[in-house]
């Protein structure tokens, strides 16, 4: 075995000293609220499977049937011969559901954001971003070599000030990129206000609604539905299947012209093997559930779980983020304290991962509690009781 360079070992040791060292854990079985890790049973409150669809029997059956017909691997990129009837059908069904001309599938949400921003941005224009945007949006702008500025979180005045300074002497439109629901705080972006700013400044609004689609809004159309904005106001919508859809992969919804443009210039789309057709088949089944009465009931149950939790913890000495979504973070601040609380919860059979910098800003360590429609009120009560005990042992 080769000996690692000193600078690698020093960097790892520094992460350990800062209580920021990460490692992988192995979970047994399917993604459900009751899980097993290291032969111990836990209730999980950190999954992004917001509707509890990842183990839905309809989707398991659809994946099996799709694999029997189309195989497991797509075998090539979309532009060679990896784009089959399953891919095309899912794109058309998503476009119809969301009200866009076209949808393009990507292998991951990270790649979708890289692919869109790197295609539409460059040295001839700028990318304006919310301070708390997902890392993939930031990385996309850096990959494109674009001028990038970040406005204060959800602050329209800050966004306007930066936008107005970038609209002159550009040969391409400024991109304003934002999460629809912010993954670490759980709050929603002011999409109506941002859409108005983009219209005033001839900018293109890109919304990554990974944590909103399928689980937010009466019909599940996410942040855009809640905020009352249209596809004309959000010309670039990114969504992922790895959260509330319960599968894996991602998509971009846009106009015909923008889809043609991405087909020519989005390198992650052009040079990556297409999604597994078996996963696509399962995702089509997921979309059918999301659009059905069952999907509506799941969203209602998720909303009830969120309200139940917020009421139950209202008397606890914690700082809970202002969030109406499945993401309910408890702000802790210190990374070591966040780790300690997470470990205390494990002793009560609760699995809730501590989130630390650089995923969140320095001093912003937290317990990122997330809910599923599959959680019961009894399970949430156990979480709250466990939190009460963990907090008591810290004082």
N, C-alpha and C positions, 0 to 999 in steps of 0.2 A: 504494500500500500504506500502510495506517495506521501511525502510530508508536506503539509499545507504551509504556504508562505506566512511569515510573521504577521503581515498586515491583515490577513484573513482571521487569524486567531485573535488578534487585538480587537478587531471589529466585533467579533462574536462575544468576547469577554466584556466589552463596553456595553453591549446590549443586555447582557446578564446583570451587570452592575446597575443599570437603569431600570430594571424590572420590565424590560421590553422584549425579552427573548421569546420567540414563538416556536411551537412544535406541533406536529400533527398528532391527532388522536384517532383511534380506530373504533368506529361504531359498528356494532353487529346488527344485522337485520335491516328492515325498511325504515324510511324516514317517517316516523310517527311520533306522537308526544311521549310515549313510553319507550325508552331506548336502553340499550346495554352498552357500556364502555368498560373495558378491563374487568369484565365479569361482575360489574356492579349495575344495579338498576337505577335509572334516573327518569325524572320528568324533564323533558327538554323545553326550554323557553328561549331558544336562540336560532331557530330555523326560519328560513324565508319562505317556507311552504305554507303561505298564509291561508289558503283555502283547504289545505290537507288533501290535495289532489295527487300527490306524487305516488301514492299507493292505491289509487282508485281502481276498482276492478275493470271498469270500462276502458281505462287507459292501458292497463296491463294487457287486456285482450286485444285492443287495437294495435299495440306495439307488436304482439305476437303475430297477428294476421298480416301486418305490413311487412314484417321480416320474412314471412313465408312467401310473399309475393315479390318484394323488391330487394330482399337480402338485408344484411346488417350494415354494410358499408356502401357509401355512394360511389366510391372508386375513383372519383375525379372532381375537379372544380365544376362550378355551375356552368362555366363557359366552354368546357370540353364536352363531357357527356355525363356529368354527375348530377344534373338537374332532371329529376324524373317527374312522373305524373303526381306523386305525393307532394313533392316540393311545390309544384305549380298550383295544385289544389289548395294547399295551405295558404300560399301567398294571396290567391284570389279570395278565399274566405275571410282572411284578415282584412284585406283592403275593403271588402264589402261591409264588414262589421264596423270598421273604424271610419269609413267615409272618405278614404283616400283613393287616388287613381291606381297606385301601385304599392306593393310591398316587396321587399327584397330580403331574403333570409341570410343570416350570418351564423357562423359556428358558435360564437359567444357574444355576450353583451359588450365585453371589453373590445373585441375586434370590431363590432359594429360602430362603437364610438370612435375608435382609431380610424376606421375606414371612412366614415362620413366627414369628420373634421379634417383629416389629412387630404381628402379629395377637394373639399370646398374652401380650404384655407391655405395660405402660403405667404411668401414674403410680400405679396402685393396686397394683402389685406390683414385684418386683425380679428382676433377672437376675444370676446369679452365674456367673462365667466363669473358666476357666483363664487364667493369665497369658500363655500363648503361643497362645491361640486365633487362628484366622484373622480377618483384618480384617473380613470380612463379618458375622461373629457380633457383633463389637464395634459395627459400624455399625448393625446391626439394633436393638440395645438403645438406642443413642443416638437413632435415628430414632423409636423408640417413646416416648421421654421417660421411660424406666423408671429406677428407682434401679439402679445397676450397681456391683458390687464384683468384683474379680478376685483369686482365690486363688493362692498359690504353685504353680508348675508341678507338676501331678500329686501334690500334697500333700493327702492326705485330711484331716489334722488342720486344715490351713488352710481347706479347703473346709467342713468341719463347723463351724468357728468362725464363718465368715461366714454360712452357711446358717441356723444357729440364731438368729442375730440378725435375720433377715429374715422369720421365719415368724409373727411376731405382728402383729396389726392390719392384715392384708392382706385385701382382698376377693377377690383372685385368687391362684392358686398361684404360688409362686416358680419361676422357670425356672433350672435349672442346665444350662449349655451347655458342651460340650467337643468338640474335635476327637477323632476316633477314633484317627487317626495324625496326628501334628503335622507339618505340611508342611515346616518348616525344620529340624527335628531328627530326624525319622523315627522317634521313639519312640511307643509306644502309651499311651493314657490308661488308668488303672486303673478300667475300666468297672464291674467287679463291686463294688468299694468305693464308687464314686460312686452306683451304683444303690441300694446299701444305705442310703447317706446320704439319698438322695432319699425313700426309703420312710419312714425315720425322721422326716423333716421335712416330709412331704406336699408334696414338690416334684416338678416335671416334668423328667425328664432328656431333653435334646436332644443327640443325637450327630451331628456332621457327619463322615461316614466317607468323604469324597471320595477319600482316598489308601489306603483299605483294601478297599473293595468290589471284587470281581472278581479281585483279585490276592492277597488274604490269606485264610487258612483253606483247609482241604482242598477245600471245595465253592465257595470264593470269596465266601462271605457276609461276609467282612471281619472287622473288629475284634470285633464281637459274637460271632461264631463262635469266635474265638480266646480271648476272655475268658469265654465261657460264660454270656452274659446273653441274655435272651429279649425278644421284643417287648413283653411285659407290663412289663418293667423299663425298656425304652427306648421310651416312647410316641411319641417323635418322632425319626425317623431321616432324615437328609438324605444323599443320594448324588448324585454327578455322573457324567455320561457322558464328560466331556472328559479323563479320566485313563485308567484301565485298560480302560474300555469302548471307547475309541478313536473316539468321535464327538463330540457336543456337547450341552449341555442338562443338566437335573438333575431330581430328584424328591424328594418327601417321602413317606415311608411312615408310616402312622398308623392310628388306629381310624376307624370309620364316622363317629362323632360329631365327632372332630377334623377329619376331611376336610370334613364339612358346615360346621364352624365356619370353616375356612380359606376355603371357597368364599364365605362371606358377608363375611369381614373381612380377607382377605389382599390388599392393594391391588396388589402386584406380580403376583399371579395374575389378579385381576379385570381389570386395565387393560393387560395386555400381550398382544400377538399370540402365539398358540400356536406351539410348535416347528414347524419345517418337517417336513411328513409324510415327505419323502424321508429326512431325518435320523432320524426315528422308525423308518422301515423298516430302515435300517442298524443302528440300535440294537437292534431285535428280533433281527436276525441275530447281532449281537454277544452278546446274552444267550444265544442258543442255543449259541454256541461256548463261552462261559464255563461253561455247565452240562454240557458234553460232556466226553468223554475228552480231546479236544484241549485244552480249557481246563485240565484237571488237569495235563496234560503241560507246558503253558506255565507254570503256577504252579510246577511242580517245577523247570523250567529256570531261571526267575527266581530261585528260592531257591538253586539251585546257583551261579548267577552272583554273587549277593550273598556267599555263603560263600567263593567263590574269591577275590573281591576283598579281603575282610577278611583272609583269610590272607596274601594276596600283599603287602599294605601293612603288615602287623603289625610289620615291622622298620624301617619308615620313621619319621623324627622328625616325626610329625604328631599332631595331636589329633583323633581320629576319634570322632564321636558314638556313643553306645551305641544302636545301631539294628539290628534284624533285618529291616528292610523295604527296599524298593527305594530309599529315600532314605538316602544315605550321606554326610552332610556332613563336610567337613574344616574345623574351626574355625581361623580365621586371626587374627581380632580386628581388625586395622587395615584400613580400607577400601582404602587405597592399595596395601597389600601384597596383598590379595585380588585387586585389579585386575591387579597386576603378575604374579601367579601365573597368572591366567586368560590373560593375553597370552602368557606363556611357553609355556603349553600349546598355544596356537594355532600357534606356530611348529613344534610337533611334530605338528600335524594333529588336535588334540583341541579340541572346542568344549565348554566348561564355563563357564557364566556365573558371575561373582562376585555374591554376594548381600550387600547392604549395608543399613544402616539407611535408612529406618525399617521396612523389611520384617522385619529382625531387630533386637534391642536394640542400643543403642550399645555398641561394643566387641565385637560378635558377628558381624562380617563373616566370610564363609566361601565355600568352593567347595561348592556343593550338587550333589554327584554323584548322578545317578539312573541306575538300570539298567532294561533291558528284557529280556524273554525272548528277543528277537532278537539281543542281543549274543552274540558268541562269546568263548570263553576267550582266543583270540589277540588279539581286540580289547581285552579287559580287560587282558591282559599289556602291550599297547602303552600303554594308559592309565597303568598302574603305572610302566612305564619312563619315560614322559614326566613323570610326577610326580616321580620320582627325579631326573631331569635338571633340572626346574624348581626343585626345592628346593635342589639343589647350586649353582645359579647365584645363589641368594638369600643364600648364606652366605659 
